[in-house]
Amino acid sequence: MREFSEPIADENDTRRWTDRIWWGAMLPLAWLIYELTAQPSFAIVVACAKFGWNDFLTAHWLLRSDADRGRGKTCFWMYVASGLWKITVAAFVVTGCILILAVVLAGNGKIAAPAGLIDVGLTAVIGITLLAIVPLVGVLHARMYGIKVWIDSSVHEFRRQNVWPPRPTGFNATMGLLFPSLLVPVVVTALLTFRLGVWSVLACVFGEGLYIWMLFRSVAAYEPADCWEPESELALSDNNFQSDDLAG
């Protein structure tokens, strides 16, 4: 594994061409799946999977590369959640576009539901349900191991170059997973407590939301070094300190 270095121009050019090839391959693959299965939902999932693919690859890389197993597991779950969130959002956008197109093409005023729309809706429900579980698993790992989490798309570049430790240059998107983590628990709580009255529902939902927000806030890193300490530099500093002691 390489130590930290500035991105290489040739590698960046290669990455851009690789991304273009991936995008060019995913759309024909989605169309092929649709032709073979006659299930639009499968094609939509395959086409949208590209949006979260980098997060899944980075999650696996962090789990495999990090010597701190607790941090590796924590980052793995959080980056998997980030990938699921991007795929789910993309699926909702595509589904909305399909519905708008169906309305526009309905010339007689009667709107027929596009084929496979129920399957797409079911896929979205499954995705939202997973998003209510996976980020919380990551947060619980972070609390268990005392890890501060940093989710940033610039980490992908360090995974591509196999450079450790990563030194992200973007912003922390950990709090962006708060909404999908809140959605299902809040809805379930509201359904279970609606018989107790409006104020009881609001109190339960507010308390639950505040608790989950505090959990996420407590594990979100303020800077990348809070998550990934520059181990190599720390080790070098320790060696220099010991050498100075021996020389003295």
N, C-alpha and C positions, 0 to 999 in steps of 0.2 A: 504494500500500500504506500502511495506517495505521500510525502509531507505537503503542507500547504504551499501553494505557489499561485501566481497570478494566472488567470485563464489564458490559454493559448489560442491565438487567432485561428489557426488551422482547425483546432478541435471545435471551436465555436462554429466555423463554416460547416464542418462535418455534421454537427448537431442540427443545424438549420436544415440541411439537406435531408437528414434522417427524419426530422419531423415532417417535412413535406412528403416524403415517401410514405410515412405512416398514415398521414391524412389521406393521401391518394389511394392507399390500400384499404382503409377502413370502410369508406363509402361503397366501393364495389363489393366488399365482403358482406356488408349489411344488405345490399340489394340481392346478392346471391342467396343469403339465408332466407330472405323474404320469398324468393322464387321457389326455393326448395321446401320450405315449411308452410308457406301461405299464412304466416303469422307476423303481422306488422310489429307486434310488441317485441319479438325477438330481434328484428332488424333495428328497431329504435334503441334497444339496450346495447347492441353491439356498436352502433354508431356513436352512442353517448359514452361508451366505456373509455374512449380515447381521452375524454376530459379528466378522468381520474387515474389513468394508467400510470402517469409519472409518480403520483403519490403512492400508489401500491408498490412500484419498484423501489422508491426511496424508503418506504417502510421496511421492506425486506432487507435493503442494504444497511439501514441503521441497526436492525436487529442482529444482522450477521457481523457487522464491523465493530460495534461498540463493545469494548472490554468491560464496561459497566453494564452488567446484565439487566439490572433494574431499570436503568435509563434506556437501554435498548428496547426492552419490552414496552415501556411507557411510550416512547416515540413511535414504536411500531403501531400501537393501537390508535394513537392520535393521528398519524398520517394515513392509516387505513380509513379512519373516520372522515378525514379531509377529502380523500378520493371518493368515498361514498356520497358525500355532500355535493361534490361537483357533478357526479353522474346523475344524481337525483334532480338537481336543479336543471341540468341539461335536458333530462327526460320530460320534466314539466314544461319547459319552454317548447320543446318539439311537439309535445301533445297539444299545447295551446295553439301552436301554428297550424296543426292539422285541423283542429276544431274551427279556427278562423277560416281556413281554406274551404272547409265543408260548408260553412255558412255562406261564403262568397259564391261558391259554385251551385248552391241550391237555388235554382232559377224559379221553381214553383212555390217557394215559400216554405216548403216542408223540408226539414233538416233530418237527414238520415245519419244515424251514428256510423262513423267510419268503422270498417271491419277491424276487429282486434282492439277497439278502444277500451273494452272492459279489461282485457289482459294488461293493457298499458296502465290502467288505473290500479289494478292489483299489484303490478310491479312497483308503482309509485308508493303504494301503501306499505309494501314490504321494505322498500328503501327507507321510508320515513321511520318505520319501526326499528330497523337496524341502526339508524342514526340516533335513536333514543337510547340505545344500549351501548354501542361501540365507544362513543366519546366518554360515557360515564365509566366504562371499564378502564379507559386510558387515564381518566382523572383519578380513579381509585388507585391505580398503579403509581401515579405520580405522588399521591398522598402517602402511600405505603413506603415508597423508596425515597421520599423527600426530594423529588425531581421537579425542576422548573422547566416548563415546556415552551419550545419555540417552533411554530409552524410557519414555514416560509418557502415559497416556490424556488427561491435562489439556491436552496439546499440541493435541488436536482442537479445543478451543475457540478457540485462536488461529488455527487454519486457517479455522474458520468465519467469524471476524471479520476475517480477512486482516490480522493484526497481526504485525509483525516487529520485533525478534526474539521468538520465543516465550519465555515465562518460566513454565515448568511449576511446579505447586504440589504434585504428588504425589510418588511414590517411583520410583526407577529400577528398571525391570523388565528390564534388559539381561541379568542373570544368569539370569532365568527362561527364556531361550532355550538355556541350557546343556544341559538334559536332552535335548531333541530333537536337538541337535547331537551329543551323545554317543551316542545310542541306536544308530543305524545303524553308525557306525565301530566301536564296541565289539563289536557283534554280528558284523560282518564279520571283525574281528581274531580274535575267539574261534573262529570257524569255520575260519579259515585256520591257526590255530596249535594246534588241539586235539590234533593228532597228536604234538605235542612234549611233551605232559604237562600236568598240572594247574598246576604251578608256573610253567611257561613261559607258559601262557595268562593266569594271574593277573598275572604280571609285565608282559606286553605290554599287557593291558587297563588295568592301573593306570598304566603309563607314558603310554599314549595319552590316557587320561582326564585325567591330571595336566597334560599338555601343553595340551590343549584348554581346561581350566579356567584355566590361566595366561594363555592367549590372551584369553579373555573377561574375566578379571579385569584385564588390563593396559589394556583399552580402555573399561572401565566408568567413567563419570564419577562423582565423589563428590557433585557438585552441578550444577544446570543450567548455571551460568555456565562450567563446564569444557567444556561442549559448545557452547553458544551464548553467546558473549560479547556483552554489550550494546553492539553497534557504534555505535549512535546516541549513547550516553552517552560512549563512548570518543572519538568524533569531536568531541563538544561539549567535552570536557575538553581535547583537543589544541588546539582553536580558542581556548579561553580562555587556555591556557598561552602560545600564540603571541601573543595580544593583550597579555598581561601583559609579555612580553618587549619588544614594540614600544613599549608605554607606558613601560617602564623605560628 
